[in-house]
Each structure stands twice: as structure tokens, then as C-alpha cells.
Amino acid sequence: MKLRRVRFTEGARAQIAEEKLWWLRNRDQVEVFGEELHEAVALLKISPAAGTGYPRPAIPGVRRVYLRRLSSHLYYTFDDAEVIVRAFWHAKRKKGPTLDSR
């Protein structure tokens, strides 16, 4: 089994930090945020194709994985060496995120 490196774009890191701050201020089970994110990253390391396709013309191959307890998606691309998380986005928003192409 090949493990891929998981890297977060600057935009994705900022989105995660903002959501984490909200979560810590507004939820009783604060550990859920870190647990859910950790589980998603572990999945992406071993099975990045597990997510569903999310067609975006600007960035081919974008997929997303749903974080059920956070009601959010991680948007990412991958190749043989790494997974690049491009956005963290709440699933109930009316439109998708602007994806960081770097």
C-alpha cells in the first residue's frame, strides 16, 4: 500500500483555521473537529480516489470527501506522490468554493 503525502494550500489552511476557531467557540464537543479532519487526511493518504468527482474546468481532477460530523467537504487533487487539499467548505453553502490552484 502506497501512502501519499497530504499538503494543504494556503487558502485551505486559512479556511480550516477559521472554521476550527468557530467550532471551538460554538460547539460542546470541541475534539470532534480535529478527529474528523485527522480521519479524512488518513483516508486521503491511503485512498485518495475514495472521494467523489467535482468537475471544475480550471483545475482538472478535483474530488471532494465529506466530513459528516462537520457537515463540510475537503476539496482536493492527487497524483502518485501527493494529495493537495485545495479547500475546506461547509456543505450547506449554496455554491462551491474558489479553489486554490497553487
C-alpha positions in Angstrom: 0.0 0.0 0.0 1.4 3.4 -1.0 1.0 6.3 1.3 0.8 9.7 -0.3 1.9 12.9 1.3 -1.0 15.3 2.1 -0.4 19.0 1.6 -2.8 21.9 2.2 -2.8 25.1 0.1 -2.6 28.4 1.9 -6.3 29.0 1.1 -7.3 25.6 2.6 -5.3 26.2 5.7 -6.9 29.6 6.2 -10.4 28.1 5.7 -9.7 25.3 8.2 -8.3 27.7 10.8 -11.4 29.9 10.5 -13.8 27.0 10.8 -11.8 25.5 13.7 -12.0 28.8 15.6 -15.8 28.9 15.1 -16.1 25.3 16.1 -14.1 25.8 19.3 -16.2 28.8 20.3 -19.6 27.3 19.4 -19.6 23.6 20.0 -19.5 21.5 23.1 -17.6 18.6 21.6 -14.5 20.5 20.6 -12.5 17.4 19.9 -14.7 16.4 17.0 -13.2 19.0 14.7 -9.6 17.6 15.0 -10.8 13.9 15.0 -12.9 14.3 11.8 -10.1 16.2 10.0 -7.5 13.7 11.0 -9.7 10.8 9.8 -10.2 12.4 6.4 -6.5 13.1 6.0 -5.7 9.5 6.9 -8.2 8.3 4.3 -6.7 10.5 1.6 -3.2 9.3 2.3 -4.2 5.7 1.5 -7.1 6.0 -0.8 -7.5 9.4 -2.5 -9.9 8.1 -5.1 -12.4 7.4 -2.3 -13.8 10.9 -2.7 -16.4 11.9 -5.4 -15.5 13.8 -8.5 -16.2 17.6 -8.5 -15.7 19.0 -12.1 -14.0 22.4 -12.2 -12.7 23.5 -15.6 -9.8 25.5 -14.1 -8.4 22.5 -12.1 -8.9 19.1 -13.6 -9.3 16.1 -11.4 -10.8 17.8 -8.4 -12.5 15.5 -5.9 -14.1 16.0 -2.5 -14.6 13.9 0.6 -17.5 14.6 3.0 -16.7 15.1 6.7 -20.1 14.1 8.1 -19.8 15.4 11.7 -18.5 18.8 10.4 -21.0 19.0 7.5 -18.1 20.0 5.3 -16.1 18.8 2.4 -12.4 18.7 1.7 -11.7 19.5 -2.0 -8.5 18.1 -3.3 -6.5 16.8 -6.2 -3.9 14.0 -6.2 -1.2 12.2 -8.1 1.1 9.3 -7.4 3.1 11.2 -4.8 0.7 13.6 -3.0 -2.7 14.8 -2.3 -3.3 18.6 -2.4 -6.2 19.8 -0.3 -7.4 22.9 -2.0 -10.4 24.0 0.1 -12.4 23.2 3.2 -16.0 24.2 2.6 -19.3 23.8 4.5 -21.7 21.5 2.6 -24.7 23.7 3.1 -23.4 26.7 1.3 -25.3 27.5 -1.9 -22.2 27.4 -4.1 -18.8 25.7 -4.1 -15.5 27.2 -3.0 -13.0 29.1 -5.1 -10.2 26.5 -5.4 -6.6 27.4 -4.8 -4.7 26.3 -7.9 -1.2 26.6 -6.4 
